[in-house]
Amino acid sequence: MIPRQPGLVRAGEILRSLVKEIILTPEAGDLKIDVRVDLAGILAISLNTKTPATGTGVSQVEMVAGIGFEPVTFRL
């Protein structure tokens, strides 16, 4: 069992509070997962976080839109 660290527990609580809805939809033998979040809350947290936590080094978050975010466009 991994020991719980207070900072990690708090981070988990914050992330759970930002997730508003998770929708699982079977689609052609696969499972489509839509996660709906509080974008304003995420942006507010990112604006309030100036530096990484002590001892963590540099941190970065990258978000990429996947299939289904926009219509597929061919031959541009």
PDB file of N, CA, C, O and CB in Angstrom:
ATOM      1  N   MET A   1       0.836  -1.184   0.000  1.00  0.00           N
ATOM      2  CA  MET A   1       0.000   0.000   0.000  1.00  0.00           C
ATOM      3  C   MET A   1       0.884   1.251   0.000  1.00  0.00           C
ATOM      4  O   MET A   1       1.877   1.329   0.723  1.00  0.00           O
ATOM      5  CB  MET A   1      -0.953  -0.004   1.219  1.00  0.00           C
ATOM      6  N   ILE A   2       0.504   2.211  -0.814  1.00  0.00           N
ATOM      7  CA  ILE A   2       1.259   3.459  -0.913  1.00  0.00           C
ATOM      8  C   ILE A   2       0.825   4.390   0.221  1.00  0.00           C
ATOM      9  O   ILE A   2      -0.370   4.621   0.406  1.00  0.00           O
ATOM     10  CB  ILE A   2       1.043   4.139  -2.308  1.00  0.00           C
ATOM     11  N   PRO A   3       1.790   4.929   0.986  1.00  0.00           N
ATOM     12  CA  PRO A   3       1.404   5.840   2.069  1.00  0.00           C
ATOM     13  C   PRO A   3       0.796   7.121   1.500  1.00  0.00           C
ATOM     14  O   PRO A   3       1.265   7.647   0.491  1.00  0.00           O
ATOM     15  CB  PRO A   3       2.625   6.177   2.957  1.00  0.00           C
ATOM     16  N   ARG A   4      -0.231   7.605   2.145  1.00  0.00           N
ATOM     17  CA  ARG A   4      -0.893   8.833   1.689  1.00  0.00           C
ATOM     18  C   ARG A   4      -0.155  10.054   2.210  1.00  0.00           C
ATOM     19  O   ARG A   4       0.188  10.144   3.389  1.00  0.00           O
ATOM     20  CB  ARG A   4      -2.366   8.866   2.148  1.00  0.00           C
ATOM     21  N   GLN A   5       0.077  10.979   1.312  1.00  0.00           N
ATOM     22  CA  GLN A   5       0.710  12.233   1.690  1.00  0.00           C
ATOM     23  C   GLN A   5      -0.364  13.307   1.696  1.00  0.00           C
ATOM     24  O   GLN A   5      -1.188  13.347   0.782  1.00  0.00           O
ATOM     25  CB  GLN A   5       1.884  12.603   0.721  1.00  0.00           C
ATOM     26  N   PRO A   6      -0.381  14.188   2.706  1.00  0.00           N
ATOM     27  CA  PRO A   6      -1.442  15.191   2.804  1.00  0.00           C
ATOM     28  C   PRO A   6      -1.618  16.021   1.530  1.00  0.00           C
ATOM     29  O   PRO A   6      -2.749  16.316   1.143  1.00  0.00           O
ATOM     30  CB  PRO A   6      -1.158  16.110   3.957  1.00  0.00           C
ATOM     31  N   GLY A   7      -0.518  16.400   0.874  1.00  0.00           N
ATOM     32  CA  GLY A   7      -0.622  17.192  -0.355  1.00  0.00           C
ATOM     33  C   GLY A   7      -1.293  16.438  -1.477  1.00  0.00           C
ATOM     34  O   GLY A   7      -2.066  17.018  -2.240  1.00  0.00           O
ATOM     35  N   LEU A   8      -1.006  15.134  -1.593  1.00  0.00           N
ATOM     36  CA  LEU A   8      -1.622  14.326  -2.640  1.00  0.00           C
ATOM     37  C   LEU A   8      -3.104  14.107  -2.370  1.00  0.00           C
ATOM     38  O   LEU A   8      -3.918  14.110  -3.293  1.00  0.00           O
ATOM     39  CB  LEU A   8      -0.910  12.986  -2.761  1.00  0.00           C
ATOM     40  N   VAL A   9      -3.445  13.920  -1.110  1.00  0.00           N
ATOM     41  CA  VAL A   9      -4.854  13.753  -0.751  1.00  0.00           C
ATOM     42  C   VAL A   9      -5.622  15.024  -1.086  1.00  0.00           C
ATOM     43  O   VAL A   9      -6.716  14.961  -1.646  1.00  0.00           O
ATOM     44  CB  VAL A   9      -5.006  13.408   0.753  1.00  0.00           C
ATOM     45  N   ARG A  10      -5.057  16.168  -0.749  1.00  0.00           N
ATOM     46  CA  ARG A  10      -5.708  17.454  -1.045  1.00  0.00           C
ATOM     47  C   ARG A  10      -5.830  17.662  -2.553  1.00  0.00           C
ATOM     48  O   ARG A  10      -6.863  18.138  -3.025  1.00  0.00           O
ATOM     49  CB  ARG A  10      -4.916  18.624  -0.410  1.00  0.00           C
ATOM     50  N   ALA A  11      -4.798  17.315  -3.312  1.00  0.00           N
ATOM     51  CA  ALA A  11      -4.846  17.457  -4.771  1.00  0.00           C
ATOM     52  C   ALA A  11      -5.954  16.582  -5.349  1.00  0.00           C
ATOM     53  O   ALA A  11      -6.679  17.008  -6.248  1.00  0.00           O
ATOM     54  CB  ALA A  11      -3.482  17.085  -5.404  1.00  0.00           C
ATOM     55  N   GLY A  12      -6.086  15.360  -4.836  1.00  0.00           N
ATOM     56  CA  GLY A  12      -7.152  14.470  -5.292  1.00  0.00           C
ATOM     57  C   GLY A  12      -8.529  15.039  -5.009  1.00  0.00           C
ATOM     58  O   GLY A  12      -9.429  14.940  -5.842  1.00  0.00           O
ATOM     59  N   GLU A  13      -8.696  15.636  -3.833  1.00  0.00           N
ATOM     60  CA  GLU A  13      -9.972  16.255  -3.478  1.00  0.00           C
ATOM     61  C   GLU A  13     -10.308  17.413  -4.424  1.00  0.00           C
ATOM     62  O   GLU A  13     -11.451  17.570  -4.853  1.00  0.00           O
ATOM     63  CB  GLU A  13      -9.935  16.753  -2.025  1.00  0.00           C
ATOM     64  N   ILE A  14      -9.300  18.210  -4.737  1.00  0.00           N
ATOM     65  CA  ILE A  14      -9.509  19.350  -5.639  1.00  0.00           C
ATOM     66  C   ILE A  14      -9.888  18.855  -7.033  1.00  0.00           C
ATOM     67  O   ILE A  14     -10.826  19.372  -7.639  1.00  0.00           O
ATOM     68  CB  ILE A  14      -8.237  20.234  -5.710  1.00  0.00           C
ATOM     69  N   LEU A  15      -9.164  17.856  -7.544  1.00  0.00           N
ATOM     70  CA  LEU A  15      -9.478  17.325  -8.878  1.00  0.00           C
ATOM     71  C   LEU A  15     -10.887  16.733  -8.919  1.00  0.00           C
ATOM     72  O   LEU A  15     -11.624  16.951  -9.881  1.00  0.00           O
ATOM     73  CB  LEU A  15      -8.446  16.256  -9.286  1.00  0.00           C
ATOM     74  N   ARG A  16     -11.263  15.989  -7.882  1.00  0.00           N
ATOM     75  CA  ARG A  16     -12.615  15.408  -7.843  1.00  0.00           C
ATOM     76  C   ARG A  16     -13.682  16.500  -7.822  1.00  0.00           C
ATOM     77  O   ARG A  16     -14.754  16.326  -8.402  1.00  0.00           O
ATOM     78  CB  ARG A  16     -12.773  14.495  -6.612  1.00  0.00           C
ATOM     79  N   SER A  17     -13.401  17.619  -7.160  1.00  0.00           N
ATOM     80  CA  SER A  17     -14.390  18.699  -7.098  1.00  0.00           C
ATOM     81  C   SER A  17     -14.568  19.383  -8.462  1.00  0.00           C
ATOM     82  O   SER A  17     -15.609  19.991  -8.710  1.00  0.00           O
ATOM     83  CB  SER A  17     -13.972  19.736  -6.044  1.00  0.00           C
ATOM     84  N   LEU A  18     -13.576  19.292  -9.337  1.00  0.00           N
ATOM     85  CA  LEU A  18     -13.643  19.925 -10.649  1.00  0.00           C
ATOM     86  C   LEU A  18     -14.347  19.060 -11.694  1.00  0.00           C
ATOM     87  O   LEU A  18     -14.806  19.577 -12.713  1.00  0.00           O
ATOM     88  CB  LEU A  18     -12.254  20.255 -11.123  1.00  0.00           C
ATOM     89  N   VAL A  19     -14.437  17.747 -11.452  1.00  0.00           N
ATOM     90  CA  VAL A  19     -15.120  16.845 -12.391  1.00  0.00           C
ATOM     91  C   VAL A  19     -16.610  16.909 -12.092  1.00  0.00           C
ATOM     92  O   VAL A  19     -17.046  16.564 -10.994  1.00  0.00           O
ATOM     93  CB  VAL A  19     -14.582  15.365 -12.277  1.00  0.00           C
ATOM     94  N   LYS A  20     -17.383  17.350 -13.069  1.00  0.00           N
ATOM     95  CA  LYS A  20     -18.817  17.513 -12.877  1.00  0.00           C
ATOM     96  C   LYS A  20     -19.600  16.283 -13.329  1.00  0.00           C
ATOM     97  O   LYS A  20     -20.631  15.952 -12.743  1.00  0.00           O
ATOM     98  CB  LYS A  20     -19.303  18.735 -13.625  1.00  0.00           C
ATOM     99  N   GLU A  21     -19.110  15.602 -14.375  1.00  0.00           N
ATOM    100  CA  GLU A  21     -19.866  14.477 -14.921  1.00  0.00           C
ATOM    101  C   GLU A  21     -18.936  13.597 -15.743  1.00  0.00           C
ATOM    102  O   GLU A  21     -18.067  14.096 -16.457  1.00  0.00           O
ATOM    103  CB  GLU A  21     -21.056  14.970 -15.784  1.00  0.00           C
ATOM    104  N   ILE A  22     -19.125  12.281 -15.638  1.00  0.00           N
ATOM    105  CA  ILE A  22     -18.408  11.325 -16.470  1.00  0.00           C
ATOM    106  C   ILE A  22     -19.464  10.495 -17.189  1.00  0.00           C
ATOM    107  O   ILE A  22     -20.316   9.877 -16.550  1.00  0.00           O
ATOM    108  CB  ILE A  22     -17.426  10.418 -15.618  1.00  0.00           C
ATOM    109  N   ILE A  23     -19.408  10.481 -18.514  1.00  0.00           N
ATOM    110  CA  ILE A  23     -20.398   9.764 -19.321  1.00  0.00           C
ATOM    111  C   ILE A  23     -19.689   8.647 -20.069  1.00  0.00           C
ATOM    112  O   ILE A  23     -18.756   8.900 -20.831  1.00  0.00           O
ATOM    113  CB  ILE A  23     -21.132  10.727 -20.316  1.00  0.00           C
ATOM    114  N   LEU A  24     -20.130   7.408 -19.853  1.00  0.00           N
ATOM    115  CA  LEU A  24     -19.587   6.237 -20.544  1.00  0.00           C
ATOM    116  C   LEU A  24     -20.620   5.770 -21.557  1.00  0.00           C
ATOM    117  O   LEU A  24     -21.766   5.493 -21.204  1.00  0.00           O
ATOM    118  CB  LEU A  24     -19.222   5.087 -19.537  1.00  0.00           C
ATOM    119  N   THR A  25     -20.201   5.682 -22.844  1.00  0.00           N
ATOM    120  CA  THR A  25     -21.116   5.306 -23.905  1.00  0.00           C
ATOM    121  C   THR A  25     -20.495   4.198 -24.744  1.00  0.00           C
ATOM    122  O   THR A  25     -19.428   4.399 -25.326  1.00  0.00           O
ATOM    123  CB  THR A  25     -21.469   6.522 -24.782  1.00  0.00           C
ATOM    124  N   PRO A  26     -21.151   3.005 -24.823  1.00  0.00           N
ATOM    125  CA  PRO A  26     -20.625   1.964 -25.710  1.00  0.00           C
ATOM    126  C   PRO A  26     -20.784   2.411 -27.165  1.00  0.00           C
ATOM    127  O   PRO A  26     -21.833   2.918 -27.563  1.00  0.00           O
ATOM    128  CB  PRO A  26     -21.354   0.603 -25.467  1.00  0.00           C
ATOM    129  N   GLU A  27     -19.723   2.212 -27.949  1.00  0.00           N
ATOM    130  CA  GLU A  27     -19.731   2.678 -29.327  1.00  0.00           C
ATOM    131  C   GLU A  27     -18.899   1.741 -30.186  1.00  0.00           C
ATOM    132  O   GLU A  27     -17.673   1.736 -30.076  1.00  0.00           O
ATOM    133  CB  GLU A  27     -19.198   4.122 -29.424  1.00  0.00           C
ATOM    134  N   ALA A  28     -19.532   0.953 -31.032  1.00  0.00           N
ATOM    135  CA  ALA A  28     -18.859   0.041 -31.972  1.00  0.00           C
ATOM    136  C   ALA A  28     -17.841  -0.867 -31.280  1.00  0.00           C
ATOM    137  O   ALA A  28     -16.715  -1.014 -31.756  1.00  0.00           O
ATOM    138  CB  ALA A  28     -18.162   0.843 -33.064  1.00  0.00           C
ATOM    139  N   GLY A  29     -18.230  -1.470 -30.168  1.00  0.00           N
ATOM    140  CA  GLY A  29     -17.339  -2.389 -29.467  1.00  0.00           C
ATOM    141  C   GLY A  29     -16.329  -1.711 -28.553  1.00  0.00           C
ATOM    142  O   GLY A  29     -15.592  -2.396 -27.844  1.00  0.00           O
ATOM    143  N   ASP A  30     -16.277  -0.389 -28.550  1.00  0.00           N
ATOM    144  CA  ASP A  30     -15.382   0.358 -27.674  1.00  0.00           C
ATOM    145  C   ASP A  30     -16.221   1.110 -26.646  1.00  0.00           C
ATOM    146  O   ASP A  30     -17.450   1.103 -26.706  1.00  0.00           O
ATOM    147  CB  ASP A  30     -14.483   1.340 -28.490  1.00  0.00           C
ATOM    148  N   LEU A  31     -15.556   1.743 -25.725  1.00  0.00           N
ATOM    149  CA  LEU A  31     -16.241   2.547 -24.722  1.00  0.00           C
ATOM    150  C   LEU A  31     -15.786   3.991 -24.863  1.00  0.00           C
ATOM    151  O   LEU A  31     -14.611   4.301 -24.668  1.00  0.00           O
ATOM    152  CB  LEU A  31     -15.967   2.013 -23.288  1.00  0.00           C
ATOM    153  N   LYS A  32     -16.710   4.861 -25.199  1.00  0.00           N
ATOM    154  CA  LYS A  32     -16.419   6.294 -25.322  1.00  0.00           C
ATOM    155  C   LYS A  32     -16.572   6.912 -23.936  1.00  0.00           C
ATOM    156  O   LYS A  32     -17.572   6.682 -23.256  1.00  0.00           O
ATOM    157  CB  LYS A  32     -17.372   6.997 -26.374  1.00  0.00           C
ATOM    158  N   ILE A  33     -15.584   7.692 -23.521  1.00  0.00           N
ATOM    159  CA  ILE A  33     -15.598   8.321 -22.201  1.00  0.00           C
ATOM    160  C   ILE A  33     -15.571   9.835 -22.381  1.00  0.00           C
ATOM    161  O   ILE A  33     -14.633  10.385 -22.957  1.00  0.00           O
ATOM    162  CB  ILE A  33     -14.391   7.842 -21.332  1.00  0.00           C
ATOM    163  N   ASP A  34     -16.601  10.496 -21.885  1.00  0.00           N
ATOM    164  CA  ASP A  34     -16.653  11.956 -21.880  1.00  0.00           C
ATOM    165  C   ASP A  34     -16.539  12.419 -20.440  1.00  0.00           C
ATOM    166  O   ASP A  34     -17.315  12.002 -19.580  1.00  0.00           O
ATOM    167  CB  ASP A  34     -17.968  12.491 -22.544  1.00  0.00           C
ATOM    168  N   VAL A  35     -15.566  13.283 -20.182  1.00  0.00           N
ATOM    169  CA  VAL A  35     -15.394  13.840 -18.851  1.00  0.00           C
ATOM    170  C   VAL A  35     -15.701  15.325 -18.939  1.00  0.00           C
ATOM    171  O   VAL A  35     -15.039  16.063 -19.669  1.00  0.00           O
ATOM    172  CB  VAL A  35     -13.949  13.583 -18.298  1.00  0.00           C
ATOM    173  N   ARG A  36     -16.697  15.754 -18.201  1.00  0.00           N
ATOM    174  CA  ARG A  36     -17.085  17.164 -18.200  1.00  0.00           C
ATOM    175  C   ARG A  36     -16.597  17.787 -16.906  1.00  0.00           C
ATOM    176  O   ARG A  36     -16.870  17.294 -15.812  1.00  0.00           O
ATOM    177  CB  ARG A  36     -18.632  17.335 -18.358  1.00  0.00           C
ATOM    178  N   VAL A  37     -15.869  18.883 -17.058  1.00  0.00           N
ATOM    179  CA  VAL A  37     -15.214  19.500 -15.905  1.00  0.00           C
ATOM    180  C   VAL A  37     -15.601  20.969 -15.781  1.00  0.00           C
ATOM    181  O   VAL A  37     -16.183  21.556 -16.692  1.00  0.00           O
ATOM    182  CB  VAL A  37     -13.690  19.363 -16.016  1.00  0.00           C
ATOM    183  N   ASP A  38     -15.268  21.539 -14.647  1.00  0.00           N
ATOM    184  CA  ASP A  38     -15.464  22.955 -14.383  1.00  0.00           C
ATOM    185  C   ASP A  38     -14.243  23.706 -14.917  1.00  0.00           C
ATOM    186  O   ASP A  38     -13.264  23.898 -14.195  1.00  0.00           O
ATOM    187  CB  ASP A  38     -15.679  23.228 -12.850  1.00  0.00           C
ATOM    188  N   LEU A  39     -14.303  24.129 -16.182  1.00  0.00           N
ATOM    189  CA  LEU A  39     -13.157  24.777 -16.814  1.00  0.00           C
ATOM    190  C   LEU A  39     -12.786  26.075 -16.103  1.00  0.00           C
ATOM    191  O   LEU A  39     -11.603  26.378 -15.946  1.00  0.00           O
ATOM    192  CB  LEU A  39     -13.455  25.056 -18.284  1.00  0.00           C
ATOM    193  N   ALA A  40     -13.774  26.833 -15.677  1.00  0.00           N
ATOM    194  CA  ALA A  40     -13.488  28.080 -14.962  1.00  0.00           C
ATOM    195  C   ALA A  40     -12.722  27.787 -13.675  1.00  0.00           C
ATOM    196  O   ALA A  40     -11.818  28.535 -13.303  1.00  0.00           O
ATOM    197  CB  ALA A  40     -14.796  28.841 -14.646  1.00  0.00           C
ATOM    198  N   GLY A  41     -13.084  26.701 -12.996  1.00  0.00           N
ATOM    199  CA  GLY A  41     -12.382  26.315 -11.774  1.00  0.00           C
ATOM    200  C   GLY A  41     -10.946  25.920 -12.040  1.00  0.00           C
ATOM    201  O   GLY A  41     -10.044  26.267 -11.278  1.00  0.00           O
ATOM    202  N   ILE A  42     -10.735  25.186 -13.134  1.00  0.00           N
ATOM    203  CA  ILE A  42      -9.373  24.780 -13.512  1.00  0.00           C
ATOM    204  C   ILE A  42      -8.532  26.011 -13.824  1.00  0.00           C
ATOM    205  O   ILE A  42      -7.387  26.115 -13.383  1.00  0.00           O
ATOM    206  CB  ILE A  42      -9.399  23.821 -14.734  1.00  0.00           C
ATOM    207  N   LEU A  43      -9.098  26.936 -14.579  1.00  0.00           N
ATOM    208  CA  LEU A  43      -8.361  28.153 -14.927  1.00  0.00           C
ATOM    209  C   LEU A  43      -8.064  28.994 -13.686  1.00  0.00           C
ATOM    210  O   LEU A  43      -6.985  29.576 -13.576  1.00  0.00           O
ATOM    211  CB  LEU A  43      -9.153  28.982 -15.947  1.00  0.00           C
ATOM    212  N   ALA A  44      -9.006  29.061 -12.761  1.00  0.00           N
ATOM    213  CA  ALA A  44      -8.786  29.826 -11.533  1.00  0.00           C
ATOM    214  C   ALA A  44      -7.641  29.227 -10.726  1.00  0.00           C
ATOM    215  O   ALA A  44      -6.808  29.957 -10.189  1.00  0.00           O
ATOM    216  CB  ALA A  44     -10.069  29.867 -10.683  1.00  0.00           C
ATOM    217  N   ILE A  45      -7.597  27.899 -10.641  1.00  0.00           N
ATOM    218  CA  ILE A  45      -6.511  27.242  -9.914  1.00  0.00           C
ATOM    219  C   ILE A  45      -5.180  27.511 -10.603  1.00  0.00           C
ATOM    220  O   ILE A  45      -4.181  27.790  -9.940  1.00  0.00           O
ATOM    221  CB  ILE A  45      -6.764  25.724  -9.806  1.00  0.00           C
ATOM    222  N   SER A  46      -5.162  27.427 -11.935  1.00  0.00           N
ATOM    223  CA  SER A  46      -3.899  27.623 -12.658  1.00  0.00           C
ATOM    224  C   SER A  46      -3.395  29.049 -12.514  1.00  0.00           C
ATOM    225  O   SER A  46      -2.184  29.270 -12.499  1.00  0.00           O
ATOM    226  CB  SER A  46      -4.071  27.282 -14.138  1.00  0.00           C
ATOM    227  N   LEU A  47      -4.281  30.008 -12.409  1.00  0.00           N
ATOM    228  CA  LEU A  47      -3.859  31.398 -12.240  1.00  0.00           C
ATOM    229  C   LEU A  47      -3.340  31.656 -10.833  1.00  0.00           C
ATOM    230  O   LEU A  47      -2.490  32.524 -10.636  1.00  0.00           O
ATOM    231  CB  LEU A  47      -5.014  32.343 -12.548  1.00  0.00           C
ATOM    232  N   ASN A  48      -3.844  30.910  -9.853  1.00  0.00           N
ATOM    233  CA  ASN A  48      -3.417  31.085  -8.466  1.00  0.00           C
ATOM    234  C   ASN A  48      -2.139  30.324  -8.145  1.00  0.00           C
ATOM    235  O   ASN A  48      -1.521  30.578  -7.111  1.00  0.00           O
ATOM    236  CB  ASN A  48      -4.513  30.644  -7.532  1.00  0.00           C
ATOM    237  N   THR A  49      -1.729  29.395  -9.006  1.00  0.00           N
ATOM    238  CA  THR A  49      -0.540  28.580  -8.758  1.00  0.00           C
ATOM    239  C   THR A  49       0.630  29.199  -9.512  1.00  0.00           C
ATOM    240  O   THR A  49       0.744  29.055 -10.729  1.00  0.00           O
ATOM    241  CB  THR A  49      -0.765  27.092  -9.194  1.00  0.00           C
ATOM    242  N   LYS A  50       1.485  29.877  -8.788  1.00  0.00           N
ATOM    243  CA  LYS A  50       2.613  30.578  -9.410  1.00  0.00           C
ATOM    244  C   LYS A  50       3.821  29.659  -9.602  1.00  0.00           C
ATOM    245  O   LYS A  50       4.484  29.717 -10.638  1.00  0.00           O
ATOM    246  CB  LYS A  50       3.012  31.785  -8.563  1.00  0.00           C
ATOM    247  N   THR A  51       4.111  28.812  -8.609  1.00  0.00           N
ATOM    248  CA  THR A  51       5.293  27.961  -8.677  1.00  0.00           C
ATOM    249  C   THR A  51       4.926  26.544  -8.264  1.00  0.00           C
ATOM    250  O   THR A  51       3.936  26.346  -7.561  1.00  0.00           O
ATOM    251  CB  THR A  51       6.423  28.514  -7.781  1.00  0.00           C
ATOM    252  N   PRO A  52       5.713  25.545  -8.693  1.00  0.00           N
ATOM    253  CA  PRO A  52       5.452  24.165  -8.267  1.00  0.00           C
ATOM    254  C   PRO A  52       5.640  24.014  -6.764  1.00  0.00           C
ATOM    255  O   PRO A  52       6.316  24.823  -6.128  1.00  0.00           O
ATOM    256  CB  PRO A  52       6.372  23.187  -9.011  1.00  0.00           C
ATOM    257  N   ALA A  53       5.044  22.983  -6.209  1.00  0.00           N
ATOM    258  CA  ALA A  53       5.200  22.694  -4.781  1.00  0.00           C
ATOM    259  C   ALA A  53       6.672  22.430  -4.466  1.00  0.00           C
ATOM    260  O   ALA A  53       7.432  22.012  -5.340  1.00  0.00           O
ATOM    261  CB  ALA A  53       4.326  21.476  -4.365  1.00  0.00           C
ATOM    262  N   THR A  54       7.064  22.670  -3.236  1.00  0.00           N
ATOM    263  CA  THR A  54       8.456  22.495  -2.810  1.00  0.00           C
ATOM    264  C   THR A  54       8.954  21.089  -3.103  1.00  0.00           C
ATOM    265  O   THR A  54       8.292  20.105  -2.773  1.00  0.00           O
ATOM    266  CB  THR A  54       8.598  22.794  -1.321  1.00  0.00           C
ATOM    267  N   GLY A  55      10.126  21.000  -3.724  1.00  0.00           N
ATOM    268  CA  GLY A  55      10.758  19.706  -3.966  1.00  0.00           C
ATOM    269  C   GLY A  55      10.239  18.949  -5.167  1.00  0.00           C
ATOM    270  O   GLY A  55      10.605  17.790  -5.360  1.00  0.00           O
ATOM    271  N   THR A  56       9.390  19.571  -5.990  1.00  0.00           N
ATOM    272  CA  THR A  56       8.837  18.836  -7.119  1.00  0.00           C
ATOM    273  C   THR A  56       9.516  19.141  -8.443  1.00  0.00           C
ATOM    274  O   THR A  56       9.386  18.362  -9.387  1.00  0.00           O
ATOM    275  CB  THR A  56       7.388  19.128  -7.237  1.00  0.00           C
ATOM    276  N   GLY A  57      10.224  20.235  -8.537  1.00  0.00           N
ATOM    277  CA  GLY A  57      10.827  20.602  -9.817  1.00  0.00           C
ATOM    278  C   GLY A  57       9.805  21.302 -10.689  1.00  0.00           C
ATOM    279  O   GLY A  57       8.833  21.861 -10.180  1.00  0.00           O
ATOM    280  N   VAL A  58      10.008  21.278 -11.971  1.00  0.00           N
ATOM    281  CA  VAL A  58       9.127  21.967 -12.907  1.00  0.00           C
ATOM    282  C   VAL A  58       7.910  21.095 -13.188  1.00  0.00           C
ATOM    283  O   VAL A  58       8.034  19.880 -13.340  1.00  0.00           O
ATOM    284  CB  VAL A  58       9.872  22.311 -14.221  1.00  0.00           C
ATOM    285  N   SER A  59       6.740  21.713 -13.258  1.00  0.00           N
ATOM    286  CA  SER A  59       5.527  20.963 -13.592  1.00  0.00           C
ATOM    287  C   SER A  59       4.863  21.613 -14.791  1.00  0.00           C
ATOM    288  O   SER A  59       4.977  22.819 -15.006  1.00  0.00           O
ATOM    289  CB  SER A  59       4.547  20.904 -12.385  1.00  0.00           C
ATOM    290  N   GLN A  60       4.169  20.793 -15.568  1.00  0.00           N
ATOM    291  CA  GLN A  60       3.500  21.289 -16.758  1.00  0.00           C
ATOM    292  C   GLN A  60       2.295  20.411 -17.030  1.00  0.00           C
ATOM    293  O   GLN A  60       2.343  19.199 -16.821  1.00  0.00           O
ATOM    294  CB  GLN A  60       4.459  21.316 -17.978  1.00  0.00           C
ATOM    295  N   VAL A  61       1.210  21.020 -17.497  1.00  0.00           N
ATOM    296  CA  VAL A  61       0.009  20.279 -17.854  1.00  0.00           C
ATOM    297  C   VAL A  61      -0.242  20.509 -19.330  1.00  0.00           C
ATOM    298  O   VAL A  61      -0.161  21.640 -19.809  1.00  0.00           O
ATOM    299  CB  VAL A  61      -1.223  20.714 -16.989  1.00  0.00           C
ATOM    300  N   GLU A  62      -0.545  19.447 -20.049  1.00  0.00           N
ATOM    301  CA  GLU A  62      -0.833  19.553 -21.477  1.00  0.00           C
ATOM    302  C   GLU A  62      -2.177  18.911 -21.734  1.00  0.00           C
ATOM    303  O   GLU A  62      -2.422  17.784 -21.303  1.00  0.00           O
ATOM    304  CB  GLU A  62       0.281  18.885 -22.340  1.00  0.00           C
ATOM    305  N   MET A  63      -3.057  19.622 -22.437  1.00  0.00           N
ATOM    306  CA  MET A  63      -4.369  19.085 -22.781  1.00  0.00           C
ATOM    307  C   MET A  63      -4.475  19.039 -24.294  1.00  0.00           C
ATOM    308  O   MET A  63      -4.144  20.008 -24.977  1.00  0.00           O
ATOM    309  CB  MET A  63      -5.522  19.940 -22.159  1.00  0.00           C
ATOM    310  N   VAL A  64      -4.935  17.914 -24.815  1.00  0.00           N
ATOM    311  CA  VAL A  64      -5.064  17.734 -26.250  1.00  0.00           C
ATOM    312  C   VAL A  64      -6.468  17.255 -26.556  1.00  0.00           C
ATOM    313  O   VAL A  64      -6.968  16.337 -25.906  1.00  0.00           O
ATOM    314  CB  VAL A  64      -4.010  16.740 -26.788  1.00  0.00           C
ATOM    315  N   ALA A  65      -7.108  17.864 -27.537  1.00  0.00           N
ATOM    316  CA  ALA A  65      -8.438  17.419 -27.949  1.00  0.00           C
ATOM    317  C   ALA A  65      -8.303  16.153 -28.774  1.00  0.00           C
ATOM    318  O   ALA A  65      -7.435  16.058 -29.642  1.00  0.00           O
ATOM    319  CB  ALA A  65      -9.178  18.522 -28.753  1.00  0.00           C
ATOM    320  N   GLY A  66      -9.145  15.200 -28.507  1.00  0.00           N
ATOM    321  CA  GLY A  66      -9.099  13.927 -29.231  1.00  0.00           C
ATOM    322  C   GLY A  66     -10.176  13.858 -30.291  1.00  0.00           C
ATOM    323  O   GLY A  66     -10.832  14.855 -30.594  1.00  0.00           O
ATOM    324  N   ILE A  67     -10.351  12.686 -30.847  1.00  0.00           N
ATOM    325  CA  ILE A  67     -11.371  12.452 -31.867  1.00  0.00           C
ATOM    326  C   ILE A  67     -12.732  12.747 -31.267  1.00  0.00           C
ATOM    327  O   ILE A  67     -13.009  12.387 -30.123  1.00  0.00           O
ATOM    328  CB  ILE A  67     -11.309  10.993 -32.410  1.00  0.00           C
ATOM    329  N   GLY A  68     -13.577  13.402 -32.044  1.00  0.00           N
ATOM    330  CA  GLY A  68     -14.907  13.720 -31.571  1.00  0.00           C
ATOM    331  C   GLY A  68     -15.023  15.140 -31.053  1.00  0.00           C
ATOM    332  O   GLY A  68     -16.129  15.633 -30.830  1.00  0.00           O
ATOM    333  N   PHE A  69     -13.892  15.803 -30.858  1.00  0.00           N
ATOM    334  CA  PHE A  69     -13.929  17.180 -30.374  1.00  0.00           C
ATOM    335  C   PHE A  69     -14.386  18.118 -31.491  1.00  0.00           C
ATOM    336  O   PHE A  69     -15.175  19.034 -31.257  1.00  0.00           O
ATOM    337  CB  PHE A  69     -12.541  17.608 -29.842  1.00  0.00           C
ATOM    338  N   GLU A  70     -13.893  17.888 -32.685  1.00  0.00           N
ATOM    339  CA  GLU A  70     -14.280  18.673 -33.854  1.00  0.00           C
ATOM    340  C   GLU A  70     -14.582  17.704 -34.989  1.00  0.00           C
ATOM    341  O   GLU A  70     -14.109  16.568 -34.967  1.00  0.00           O
ATOM    342  CB  GLU A  70     -13.157  19.692 -34.260  1.00  0.00           C
ATOM    343  N   PRO A  71     -15.359  18.131 -35.980  1.00  0.00           N
ATOM    344  CA  PRO A  71     -15.622  17.237 -37.118  1.00  0.00           C
ATOM    345  C   PRO A  71     -14.332  16.902 -37.860  1.00  0.00           C
ATOM    346  O   PRO A  71     -13.435  17.738 -37.972  1.00  0.00           O
ATOM    347  CB  PRO A  71     -16.633  17.879 -38.086  1.00  0.00           C
ATOM    348  N   VAL A  72     -14.246  15.685 -38.358  1.00  0.00           N
ATOM    349  CA  VAL A  72     -13.064  15.256 -39.114  1.00  0.00           C
ATOM    350  C   VAL A  72     -13.079  15.975 -40.460  1.00  0.00           C
ATOM    351  O   VAL A  72     -14.114  16.043 -41.122  1.00  0.00           O
ATOM    352  CB  VAL A  72     -13.036  13.689 -39.307  1.00  0.00           C
ATOM    353  N   THR A  73     -11.924  16.510 -40.859  1.00  0.00           N
ATOM    354  CA  THR A  73     -11.814  17.244 -42.119  1.00  0.00           C
ATOM    355  C   THR A  73     -10.743  16.580 -42.969  1.00  0.00           C
ATOM    356  O   THR A  73      -9.616  16.385 -42.514  1.00  0.00           O
ATOM    357  CB  THR A  73     -11.481  18.752 -41.874  1.00  0.00           C
ATOM    358  N   PHE A  74     -11.089  16.237 -44.190  1.00  0.00           N
ATOM    359  CA  PHE A  74     -10.159  15.594 -45.110  1.00  0.00           C
ATOM    360  C   PHE A  74      -9.727  16.568 -46.199  1.00  0.00           C
ATOM    361  O   PHE A  74     -10.461  17.495 -46.541  1.00  0.00           O
ATOM    362  CB  PHE A  74     -10.793  14.343 -45.733  1.00  0.00           C
ATOM    363  N   ARG A  75      -8.541  16.354 -46.736  1.00  0.00           N
ATOM    364  CA  ARG A  75      -8.011  17.088 -47.895  1.00  0.00           C
ATOM    365  C   ARG A  75      -8.013  18.594 -47.711  1.00  0.00           C
ATOM    366  O   ARG A  75      -8.565  19.324 -48.535  1.00  0.00           O
ATOM    367  CB  ARG A  75      -8.803  16.746 -49.118  1.00  0.00           C
ATOM    368  N   LEU A  76      -7.411  19.049 -46.659  1.00  0.00           N
ATOM    369  CA  LEU A  76      -7.325  20.513 -46.474  1.00  0.00           C
ATOM    370  C   LEU A  76      -6.177  21.074 -47.239  1.00  0.00           C
ATOM    371  O   LEU A  76      -5.945  22.283 -47.206  1.00  0.00           O
ATOM    372  CB  LEU A  76      -7.183  20.878 -45.004  1.00  0.00           C
TER     373      LEU A  76
END
